[in-house]
């Protein structure tokens, strides 16, 4: 079989059921139609990583003063703009590079998430160990999404009607609570702050979602690919 005779991979179905999906899609289409030609998808990916670095720096520098949290909040806006526009721009201009874009985008997503949650853990508001629980949950869900692409040709982009954009709004609200409550958010439950409890709860929810979605996918695959031992028993 030559290269030209090989069967093309099945197209990936994007499953996006988050609350803001339709409005965000219209906004991104409007933005992409107005971006100058010199703005490329790779450039927007770089903008997204700059936003992630701003978020990390804002949380880290909040040890010197809570006003630095505004840098993190601004970073979320920059990160959304870059991360949401890179793939949208490629699809709008019909210049997609499926393997290259998939690999680069999700590699940067993993690094950006690590920067955000590590930054939260290095701030004076959340213990690093608790932030790492949330990071573990997010990365487990990411692994599940990547595995679904391989076995089902589906990219699941949202859980519980929430996707990356809703999560950014949640984190912005969380950061504003840090600004408003300050030290009053600490010591509510002894050495564990209310911020710790919220972060840890979110992490445990994501881990539970990973376990549930894994079980659902395994059941679906078991039906689509029945055991060969079962086939032999039927023949006997």
Rosetta blueprint (number, residue, H / E / L):
1 X L
2 X L
3 X H
4 X H
5 X H
6 X L
7 X L
8 X L
9 X L
10 X L
11 X L
12 X L
13 X E
14 X E
15 X E
16 X L
17 X L
18 X L
19 X L
20 X L
21 X H
22 X H
23 X H
24 X H
25 X H
26 X H
27 X H
28 X H
29 X H
30 X H
31 X H
32 X H
33 X H
34 X H
35 X L
36 X L
37 X L
38 X L
39 X L
40 X L
41 X H
42 X H
43 X H
44 X H
45 X H
46 X H
47 X H
48 X H
49 X H
50 X H
51 X H
52 X H
53 X H
54 X H
55 X H
56 X H
57 X H
58 X H
59 X H
60 X H
61 X H
62 X L
63 X L
64 X L
65 X L
66 X H
67 X H
68 X H
69 X H
70 X H
71 X H
72 X H
73 X H
74 X H
75 X H
76 X H
77 X H
78 X H
79 X H
80 X H
81 X H
82 X H
83 X H
84 X H
85 X H
86 X H
87 X H
88 X H
89 X H
90 X H
91 X H
92 X H
93 X H
94 X L
95 X L
96 X L
97 X L
98 X H
99 X H
100 X H
101 X H
102 X H
103 X H
104 X H
105 X H
106 X H
107 X H
108 X H
109 X H
110 X H
111 X H
112 X H
113 X H
114 X H
115 X H
116 X H
117 X H
118 X H
119 X H
120 X H
121 X H
122 X H
123 X L
124 X L
125 X L
126 X L
127 X L
128 X H
129 X H
130 X H
131 X H
132 X H
133 X H
134 X H
135 X H
136 X H
137 X H
138 X H
139 X H
140 X H
141 X H
142 X H
143 X H
144 X H
145 X H
146 X H
147 X H
148 X H
149 X H
150 X H
151 X H
152 X H
153 X L
154 X E
155 X E
156 X E
157 X L
158 X L
159 X E
160 X L
161 X L
162 X E
163 X L
164 X H
165 X H
166 X H
167 X H
168 X H
169 X H
170 X H
171 X H
172 X H
173 X H
174 X H
175 X H
176 X H
177 X H
178 X H
179 X H
180 X H
181 X H
182 X H
183 X H
184 X H
185 X H
186 X L
187 X L
188 X L
189 X E
190 X L
191 X L
192 X E
193 X L
194 X H
195 X H
196 X H
197 X H
198 X H
199 X H
200 X H
201 X H
202 X H
203 X H
204 X H
205 X H
206 X H
207 X H
208 X H
209 X H
210 X H
211 X H
212 X H
213 X H
214 X H
215 X H
216 X H
217 X H
218 X H
219 X H
220 X H
221 X H
222 X H
223 X H
224 X H
225 X L
226 X L
227 X L
228 X H
229 X H
230 X H
231 X H
232 X H
233 X H
234 X H
235 X H
236 X L
